[in-house]
Amino acid sequence: MTNSKDREKNRVESGTLYLVGTPIGNMSDISERAVKVLCEVDFVAAEDTRNTGRLLQTVGSDRPMISYFEHNKRAKGEIIAARLEAGESCALVTDAGMPGISDPGEDIAAICCERGIPFTCVPGPCAAIDALVLSGLPVGRFSFEGFLPPVKGERKRRLEDIKYDKRTLVFYEAPHRLTDTLAAILETLGDRRISLCRELTKLNEEIIRTTVSGAMERYSSSSPRGEYVLVLEGAGEEKPREDAWWEGMSLSEQVKEYVARGASKNEAIRKTALDRGLSRNYVYKTVLAEKGE
């Protein structure tokens, strides 16, 4: 039972954006604080107002909604920011899970940072973390990669970038692209352990722990259904030395070479750090020192 101090702490503040985590399948996972915020803010910004309308009805909220999704995020982001600056409070929700994870919630948070608008998070379910814990793979260090590019060449380049990453890798994928993604992973990263997680927290939750080739064989005779979270084993300890084209180069020279190949400076630093198993901050500072800046 909450006391007066708890109620005061959880008070909905004017002029504040609340990033509210919502259930990814099981409505019982919604938190008491999430319900309170959804019922007390001035308005709710939703990725899909139909889905969120059903959620608000379930929790007893009659708050008005505004749509906010990938294709209207620029215009609606300005509207939301203006209303926040005028003193209104807003709850931002995605269709399921934590806003800001592979959705435009990231953009509205950036707008708030730029304008000094207060925003906070009401923690809730996240499919990536749920799948990671259920995968049976190492969870001490992991990298969330979101959705891979749908275009074959771009997808291959992204996978090449993370080929030697030793951390467990987490991806989101749609059912109609799953087999292409598995084929690209096998070709570029090799046959590793993988967990395919679907229908998370729902009655028909399914966790398939196998290898990439095993997953491809499985879906050669059955069609993927539902949205997937793929949790992939990281690279082995040793990076093949024959691929180390940068051997003998300084960090500055390697970064310069990546830029010459078309990468931005930040991307070149990131790739150099990944190649050598170093932190991006270390590479950045070393490059500056080597250039005498």
Buried (B, 14 or more C-beta within 10 A) or exposed (E): EEEEEEEEEBEBEEBBBBBBBBBBBEEEBBBEBBBBBBBBBBBBBBBBBEBBBEBBEEBEBEBEBBBBBEEEBEEBBEEBBEBBEEEBBBBBBBBBBBBBBBBBBEBBBEBBEEEEBEBEBBEBBBBBBBBBEBBEBEBEEBBBBEBBEEEEEEBBEBBEBBBBBBBBBBBBBEBEBBBBBBEBBBEBBBEBBBBBBBBBBEEEBEBBBBBBBBBBEBBEEEEBEBBBBBBBBBBEEEBEEEEEEBEEBEBBEBBBBBBEEEBEEEBBBBBBBBBBEBEBEEBBEBBEEEEEE
